[in-house]
């Protein structure tokens, strides 16, 4: 349910031959598969990141992810720094919110099963989709999502309350991220704004990661896995989503993205051996159904 605005005006930077070939190969993949691959990439990246927490810590892992994602995007897009007075505040705000969202998400992930964290985080885009609506059916979707959260809250002491609060913080940041995405797309072109915003996010997160992890962040093994996490969690899914949004309506994109909590739960089960209780699966399904319903009935 994340809206990404793509500038289709002229004046694009010429692409190198490898990038052009990669773009054509990517364009041959059907858009629904691109979105599903993007979702799978994000959640596999999250599972891989969680396995770094014992060595790098949650904040250190965020710092590595954002640093390498920024490096890759800046090398690909090579954005100009002359954006104008109206663009820079949005770029910086987007970067700060992106850093806070990832820090909160990884802190939650360190304490709570992946499927539950993503389900709660998904309340952010769901709230944005429902905000301002006066349709009765949207009230139903809101109640269904709230019911899912209540079921998750009935954790019988087996889920960290602090972790749930971090997940809610990530949800709030995701809502702000979506709203800022529209402004970023309107005031920058192609991936230039995203590359600069990712650089701002890395700068914001690095001090926190360094304080938590220290010089251990420079371990070659950590750097290698951090690069893999950045590619899986940021570069690959963002590229796939941008390409898919060129060809399908946003509401179709939103319906497919609504499957993310379920994919997160399956990734946690397969890669991290995190099993959910039957009631937690019901709660997850409530939020997924609410998200699909809200997307289909949104203007």
C-alpha positions as CSV (number, residue, x, y, z in Angstrom):
1,X,0.0,0.0,0.0
2,X,3.0,2.3,-0.4
3,X,2.4,4.8,-3.1
4,X,5.4,5.7,-5.3
5,X,5.1,8.5,-7.8
6,X,7.2,8.1,-10.9
7,X,8.1,11.1,-13.0
8,X,7.5,10.2,-16.6
9,X,8.6,13.6,-18.0
10,X,11.6,13.9,-20.3
11,X,15.1,14.8,-19.4
12,X,16.2,11.5,-18.0
13,X,19.8,10.7,-17.5
14,X,21.2,8.2,-20.1
15,X,21.6,4.7,-18.7
16,X,24.7,2.7,-19.1
17,X,24.4,-0.5,-21.3
18,X,24.3,-2.9,-18.3
19,X,21.6,-0.9,-16.6
20,X,19.6,-0.7,-19.8
21,X,19.9,-4.5,-20.3
22,X,18.9,-5.0,-16.7
23,X,15.9,-2.7,-17.2
24,X,14.7,-4.6,-20.2
25,X,15.0,-8.0,-18.4
26,X,13.1,-6.6,-15.4
27,X,10.4,-5.2,-17.7
28,X,9.8,-8.7,-19.1
29,X,8.6,-10.0,-15.7
30,X,4.9,-9.6,-15.2
31,X,4.1,-6.8,-12.7
32,X,2.3,-9.0,-10.1
33,X,5.4,-11.3,-10.0
34,X,7.6,-8.3,-9.6
35,X,5.6,-7.2,-6.5
36,X,5.6,-10.7,-5.0
37,X,9.3,-11.1,-5.6
38,X,9.8,-7.7,-3.9
39,X,7.8,-8.8,-0.9
40,X,9.7,-12.0,-0.6
41,X,13.0,-10.2,-1.0
42,X,12.1,-7.8,1.9
43,X,11.1,-10.5,4.2
44,X,14.0,-12.8,3.5
45,X,16.2,-9.8,4.1
46,X,14.5,-9.1,7.4
47,X,15.1,-12.8,8.5
48,X,18.7,-12.5,7.5
49,X,19.1,-9.2,9.4
50,X,17.6,-10.8,12.5
51,X,20.4,-13.3,12.5
52,X,22.9,-10.5,12.7
53,X,21.4,-9.0,15.9
54,X,23.5,-11.2,18.2
55,X,26.7,-9.8,16.7
56,X,25.9,-6.3,15.3
57,X,22.8,-5.4,17.4
58,X,19.5,-4.1,15.9
59,X,20.8,-0.5,15.4
60,X,24.1,-1.7,14.0
61,X,22.3,-3.9,11.4
62,X,20.1,-0.9,10.4
63,X,23.2,1.2,10.0
64,X,24.8,-1.4,7.7
65,X,21.6,-1.8,5.7
66,X,21.0,1.9,5.1
67,X,24.7,2.6,4.4
68,X,25.0,0.0,1.7
69,X,21.6,0.8,0.2
70,X,22.6,4.5,0.0
71,X,26.0,3.6,-1.6
72,X,24.3,1.4,-4.3
73,X,21.5,3.9,-5.1
74,X,23.9,6.9,-5.2
75,X,26.2,5.0,-7.6
76,X,23.3,4.0,-9.8
77,X,21.5,7.3,-10.0
78,X,24.4,9.8,-9.4
79,X,21.9,12.5,-8.4
80,X,22.7,16.2,-8.6
81,X,22.8,18.1,-5.3
82,X,21.1,21.1,-6.8
83,X,17.5,20.2,-6.1
84,X,16.0,23.5,-5.1
85,X,14.6,24.9,-1.8
86,X,11.3,23.0,-2.0
87,X,12.9,19.6,-2.6
88,X,15.6,19.4,0.1
89,X,13.3,19.7,3.1
90,X,11.3,16.8,1.7
91,X,14.4,14.7,1.0
92,X,15.8,15.3,4.5
93,X,12.4,14.6,6.2
94,X,12.0,11.4,4.1
95,X,15.5,10.2,5.1
96,X,14.9,10.9,8.8
97,X,11.6,9.1,8.8
98,X,13.1,6.2,6.9
99,X,15.9,5.9,9.5
100,X,13.4,6.0,12.4
101,X,11.1,3.5,10.7
102,X,14.0,1.0,10.2
103,X,15.4,1.5,13.7
104,X,11.9,0.9,15.3
105,X,11.2,-2.0,13.1
106,X,14.5,-3.8,13.9
107,X,14.1,-3.1,17.6
108,X,10.7,-4.7,17.4
109,X,12.1,-7.6,15.3
110,X,14.7,-8.3,18.0
111,X,11.9,-8.9,20.5
112,X,8.8,-10.2,18.6
113,X,8.3,-12.8,15.9
114,X,8.7,-11.4,12.4
115,X,5.1,-12.1,11.2
116,X,3.6,-10.2,14.2
117,X,5.9,-7.2,13.8
118,X,5.0,-6.8,10.1
119,X,1.3,-7.2,10.8
120,X,1.4,-4.4,13.4
121,X,3.6,-2.2,11.2
122,X,1.0,-2.6,8.4
123,X,-1.4,-0.5,10.5
124,X,0.5,2.5,9.2
125,X,-0.4,2.3,5.5
126,X,-3.8,0.9,6.5
127,X,-4.5,4.1,8.5
128,X,-3.4,6.3,5.7
129,X,-5.7,4.4,3.3
130,X,-8.7,4.9,5.7
131,X,-7.9,8.4,6.8
132,X,-10.7,10.9,5.9
133,X,-13.0,8.2,4.6
134,X,-16.7,8.4,5.5
135,X,-17.8,5.1,3.9
136,X,-19.5,2.7,6.2
137,X,-17.6,-0.2,4.7
138,X,-14.3,1.5,5.6
139,X,-15.4,1.5,9.2
140,X,-15.8,-2.3,8.9
141,X,-12.2,-2.6,7.6
142,X,-11.0,-0.4,10.5
143,X,-12.8,-2.6,13.1
144,X,-11.5,-5.7,11.5
145,X,-7.9,-4.4,11.7
146,X,-8.5,-3.3,15.3
147,X,-9.9,-6.8,16.1
148,X,-6.7,-8.3,14.7
149,X,-4.6,-6.0,16.9
150,X,-6.6,-6.9,20.0
151,X,-6.0,-10.6,19.3
152,X,-2.3,-10.0,19.0
153,X,-2.4,-8.0,22.3
154,X,-3.8,-11.1,24.0
155,X,-0.3,-12.5,24.1
156,X,-0.5,-14.3,27.4
157,X,2.9,-13.0,28.3
158,X,4.8,-14.7,25.4
159,X,5.3,-11.5,23.4
160,X,7.4,-8.5,24.5
161,X,5.3,-5.4,25.2
162,X,8.3,-3.2,24.4
163,X,8.6,-5.0,21.1
164,X,4.9,-4.3,20.3
165,X,5.4,-0.6,21.1
166,X,8.4,-0.5,18.8
167,X,6.3,-2.1,16.1
168,X,3.6,0.5,16.6
169,X,6.3,3.2,16.3
170,X,7.4,1.7,13.0
171,X,3.7,1.7,11.9
172,X,3.5,5.5,12.6
173,X,6.7,6.1,10.7
174,X,5.5,4.0,7.7
175,X,2.4,6.2,7.5
176,X,4.6,9.3,7.4
177,X,6.9,7.6,4.9
178,X,3.9,7.1,2.5
179,X,2.8,10.7,2.8
180,X,6.3,11.9,2.2
181,X,6.7,9.6,-0.8
182,X,4.1,11.6,-2.7
183,X,5.9,14.9,-2.0
184,X,9.3,13.3,-2.9
185,X,7.9,12.0,-6.2
186,X,6.5,15.4,-7.0
187,X,9.6,17.4,-6.3
188,X,12.3,15.1,-7.6
189,X,12.7,12.9,-10.7
190,X,13.3,9.2,-11.1
191,X,15.4,7.7,-8.3
192,X,17.4,10.8,-7.6
193,X,15.4,11.9,-4.6
194,X,15.3,8.4,-3.2
195,X,19.1,8.0,-3.5
196,X,19.7,11.3,-1.7
197,X,17.0,10.5,1.0
198,X,18.7,7.1,1.5
199,X,22.0,8.9,2.1
200,X,20.3,11.1,4.6
201,X,18.8,8.0,6.3
202,X,22.2,6.4,6.5
203,X,23.7,9.5,8.1
204,X,20.9,9.6,10.6
205,X,21.2,5.9,11.6
206,X,25.0,5.5,11.6
207,X,25.7,7.3,15.0
208,X,23.1,5.1,16.7
209,X,24.6,1.9,15.1
210,X,28.2,3.0,16.0
211,X,27.2,3.7,19.6
212,X,25.6,0.2,19.9
213,X,28.1,-1.9,18.0
214,X,31.3,0.1,17.9
215,X,34.2,-1.1,15.7
216,X,32.6,-4.5,15.3
217,X,30.7,-2.9,12.4
218,X,34.0,-3.0,10.4
219,X,34.2,-6.8,10.5
220,X,34.5,-8.1,6.9
221,X,31.8,-10.8,7.6
222,X,29.4,-8.2,8.9
223,X,30.0,-5.9,6.0
224,X,29.4,-8.7,3.5
225,X,26.1,-9.8,5.2
226,X,25.1,-6.1,5.6
227,X,25.5,-5.6,1.9
228,X,23.3,-8.7,1.3
229,X,20.6,-7.3,3.7
230,X,20.7,-3.9,1.9
231,X,20.2,-5.5,-1.5
232,X,17.4,-7.8,-0.3
233,X,15.6,-5.3,1.9
234,X,16.0,-2.0,0.0
235,X,17.6,-2.0,-3.5
236,X,15.9,-5.0,-5.1
237,X,12.3,-4.5,-3.7
238,X,12.3,-0.7,-4.4
239,X,13.4,-1.3,-8.0
240,X,10.8,-4.0,-8.5
241,X,8.0,-1.8,-7.0
242,X,8.9,1.2,-9.1
243,X,8.9,-0.9,-12.3
244,X,5.6,-2.6,-11.4
245,X,3.9,0.7,-10.7
246,X,4.6,1.9,-14.2
247,X,2.3,-0.8,-15.5
248,X,-0.5,-1.5,-13.0
249,X,-2.9,0.7,-11.1
250,X,-2.0,1.7,-7.5
251,X,-5.0,-0.2,-6.1
252,X,-3.9,-3.4,-7.6
253,X,-0.4,-2.7,-6.2
254,X,-2.0,-2.1,-2.8
255,X,-3.9,-5.4,-2.8
256,X,-0.8,-7.4,-3.6
257,X,1.2,-5.5,-1.0
258,X,-1.4,-6.5,1.6
259,X,0.0,-10.0,1.4
260,X,3.2,-8.9,3.1
261,X,2.3,-9.8,6.7
262,X,1.5,-13.4,5.6
263,X,4.8,-13.6,3.7
264,X,6.6,-12.3,6.8
265,X,5.0,-14.9,9.0
266,X,6.0,-17.7,6.5
267,X,9.6,-16.3,6.2
268,X,9.8,-16.2,10.0
269,X,8.6,-19.8,10.2
270,X,10.9,-21.2,7.5
271,X,14.1,-19.2,8.1
272,X,13.8,-18.4,11.9
273,X,11.7,-21.2,13.1
274,X,9.2,-18.7,14.6
275,X,5.8,-20.5,14.9
276,X,2.7,-18.5,15.6
277,X,-0.3,-19.6,17.7
278,X,-3.6,-20.3,15.9
279,X,-5.0,-17.1,17.4
280,X,-2.1,-15.1,16.1
281,X,-2.7,-16.4,12.6
282,X,-6.3,-15.4,12.8
283,X,-5.2,-11.9,13.9
284,X,-2.8,-11.7,11.0
285,X,-5.5,-12.7,8.5
286,X,-7.8,-10.0,10.0
287,X,-5.3,-7.3,9.2
288,X,-4.5,-8.7,5.7
289,X,-8.3,-8.9,4.9
290,X,-8.8,-5.3,6.2
291,X,-5.9,-4.1,4.1
292,X,-7.2,-5.7,1.0
293,X,-10.7,-4.5,1.6
294,X,-9.6,-0.9,2.3
295,X,-7.4,-0.9,-0.8
296,X,-10.2,-2.1,-3.0
297,X,-12.7,0.5,-1.7
298,X,-10.4,3.4,-1.6
299,X,-10.7,6.3,-4.0
